Amino acid sequence: MASRNRRKITTAATTATTATTATTAATDTPAAAAAASRFHTADERRARGRALRDVVGRSTHAEWQAGAGRRDPVELLLGTNEGRMPALIPVRFGRMAASPFAFYRGAAALMAADLATTPATGIVVQACGDAHLMNFGGFATPERNVIFDINDLDETLPAPWEWDLKRLAASVVIAAQHQRLADSEAARAARDMAREYRERMTDYAAMRVLDVWYDRIDLQRYQDRSADPAVMEEVRKRLEERIEQAQRKSVPDHLFPKLTELHGEHHRIKDEPPLIFHPDEALAPGLRDGYAHAIAGYRDSLPQHVRVLFDRYHFCDMAMKVVGVGSVGTHCMIGLLMAEENDPLFLQVKEARASVLEPYAGKSLHPNHGQRVIVGQRLMQSASDVFLGWTQGADGRLYYARQLRDLKMSAIVEDMDFGLLRQYARMCAHALARAHARSGDAALISGYAGSGQTLDDAIADFAVAYSDQNRTDYRAFVKAVRQGRIEVVAE
């Protein structure tokens, strides 16, 4: 089924247009893509998008039914443990066992396999690969503005735009169920999210290329004129509180004393096992020489002007740190660098493995998966961390790095009623549409999506159907835990 769907993607993309700027993301030939696009106006590309409805009807996106050949979800998840630290696998599965929503967050590989069997137009964008509600949030730009955007792109890869939209929509429904909202409210929130994506894509289709590229969601000035005024007032109030809280928790004044302690005259990251701990040389082969080779490789990946900044710091310490849900068990670390006594820099260093989309969308063109993540991040985000870079460890593992918690703010789904969840989902849809418009052809997608609610209804129906699948898979997962097939550790 997956291979048949890949043929469908190729055929539909050829039918659609060779002018799509998604070619840039997929082939890394911007000059060729720009030359091709000169011969096709936005109206022509919209028309080609509309023609795609004859190839893949918009209502077909509502379809979800597990096929007879669908892999056992427990076996598939067990397969994703390859290369992870064995001692942390029970922590990973313990986090996933907490709820169907937590399970969904950790099961990106499972949904990627399912999405590959669903209808696709063949319009390729730089996809997030794991576009659920918790992978969006606020963070500071290099200019110190606070923006809202996708903030986790470990799985990014050129792939059909529908896959991101469907995963985001399903996460909206599953989050609503997690909050015990009515089924009608869950479906309504997913439908409204899809409508926001469609309408934002229509806006981007009418904008100049540079205007799309420069567009960003500024949290300090955020406004949604379509929102309920009372909900919007509550959103603004919460945003102000969260931004103020994040600014108080600055690295020198909050994170530095929280995460470090003095050992003689040297600062060292505090051990808090099993979530923060210093590895031995067997786990971290570069330990003996202070990770010199990996640090040099990371430095080489930085733009030259950033190297000047980076060279002001010297390496002090590195420790393993368990993060997220899906990343638990992979080699994730925090590095401490210092310029002076009270001038620290924390880097989050994450292992970069093959994207969960790769078996279905094709291999990355980049030789280092850290580079894949960074290039995808720079394509999709309206502003990215100045210290984004990649490297390779002494054991051959691939990594990418960025600043740790630079005014980073994540959503607290458990605090959301229907109004806030619906509004937050709209913000995520806006950010996703903007990211797709940067790497793909907004006019082509907009032409296909249209101005009516056909696509909105289909995406919402898919989200509801897939939330049922997620519950079924979660029950199978919990059963495997009870049977002893899966070991979990409760934190």
C-alpha positions, 0 to 999 in steps of 0.5 A, a space after each residue: 500500500 505504501 509503495 502504491 501511494 508513493 507512485 500516486 504522489 509522484 504521478 499527482 505531482 507531475 500532473 500538478 506543476 513543475 513550477 512549485 517552489 516545493 521543488 526547492 525543498 526537495 531538490 535543493 535547486 532554487 535557481 531551477 525552481 525560480 526559473 520554472 515559476 516565472 512561466 506560471 502565474 499564481 492564477 495558473 498555479 491555482 487552476 492546476 491545484 483545482 485540477 488536482 481535485 479530479 485526481 484526488 478528491 478533497 472528500 477522500 481525505 476523510 478516509 481512514 480505515 486500518 488495512 488488513 496488512 497494517 503492522 501490529 502497533 506494539 511491534 512497530 513501536 518496539 522496533 523504534 527502540 533500536 539504538 536507544 539507551 536500554 535503561 531509558 526505554 522503560 521511561 519512554 514507554 512509561 511516559 507514553 502509557 500515561 494517556 492516549 494523548 501522551 501515547 500519540 505524542 510518542 507514536 509518530 512512527 506509527 502514524 507516519 506508516 498510516 499516513 502513507 496509505 492515505 490519499 495524497 495530492 503529490 504537492 510536496 512541502 518541507 514537512 514537520 513530520 510530527 505536527 502535533 499541538 505540543 510541538 508548537 510554542 513560543 520562543 525568542 528570535 535573535 532580535 529578542 522578539 517572542 514569536 509563535 512557531 513550530 518548535 520541534 522538527 526532529 522528523 522534518 523531511 520533504 513530504 505531502 502537506 496533507 500529512 502534517 495537517 492530518 497529524 495536527 488535526 488528530 492531535 486536536 481531537 485527541 487533546 479535546 478527548 484528554 480534556 473530556 470535552 464533548 465529541 461535537 466540540 472536538 470535531 468542531 475544533 479540528 474543523 476550525 483548525 483546518 479552515 484556518 490553515 486553508 484560509 491562511 494558505 489563501 492569504 499566502 498565495 496572494 502575497 509576494 514571495 518575500 512577504 511570505 518569507 518575512 511573515 511571523 506570528 508575534 506573540 506580543 502583538 497577537 490578534 485573531 479577528 475571527 476569534 471570540 473577543 472574550 477568548 481573545 482577551 483570555 489568550 492575551 492575558 495568558 500570553 502576557 503572563 507566560 512571556 513575563 514568566 519566561 523572561 524572569 527565567 533567564 539563563 544567567 539568573 534562573 537556569 544557571 544556578 538551577 542546573 549547575 554547581 561548583 566543583 572546586 573552581 569549575 562549574 558542573 551540571 548537576 546530576 539528577 538521575 535518571 533524567 540528568 546524568 553524566 555518561 561514562 566513556 562507553 556511552 560517550 566515547 568523546 568524553 576523554 578528550 572533552 568532545 573536542 572532535 564533535 565540538 570542532 565539527 559543530 563549530 564548522 557547521 555554524 556560519 562564520 559570523 556565529 563562529 566569532 560569537 561561539 569562540 568567546 565561550 569555552 566548554 565546561 561540561 556535558 550531561 545526558 538529559 531525558 527530554 520529551 516523549 518520542 526522544 526518550 532513550 536517544 542520546 540527548 544532552 545539555 552542554 555548558 559553556 562559559 564566557 566568564 564567571 556569570 556568563 553561561 551558554 547552555 546548548 541542547 544537543 539532540 541525536 538526529 536519527 532518520 525521520 519517521 517519514 523516510 520509509 514513505 517519502 524517500 531518504 534525506 538528501 543530506 549526509 547528516 541527519 543533524 543537517 537535515 533537521 537544521 536545514 528543515 528548521 531554517 526553511 520552516 521557522 520564521 526565525 531560528 536560533 543563532 546557535 543552530 548547528 550539527 555534528 557527529 560524535 566519536 561513535 558515529 551518532 549524528 547530532 544537532 544543537 541549539 540553545 536550551 530554553 531561550 524564552 521557550 514557552 510550551 502549551 499547557 493543554 490540561 489548562 485549556 477549555 474548549 475556547 482556548 483549545 480551539 484558539 490555540 489550534 488556530 494558532 498552530 494552523 496559522 504557523 503550519 500554513 506559513 511554514 508550508 508556504 515558505 517551502 511549497 507552492 501556496 497557490 497550488 495548495 490553495 487552488 486545491 483546498 478551495 474556498 468552501 468547507 469541503 476540505 475542512 470537513 474531510 480533515 475533521 472527519 479523518 481526525 475523529 476517525 484516527 482518534 479512534 484508531 489511536 485509542 485502539 492502539 493505546 489499549 493494545 499498548 497498555 495490554 502489552 504492558 500488563 502482559 509484560 511485553 513492555 516494561 515501563 517506569 513511572 516517574 
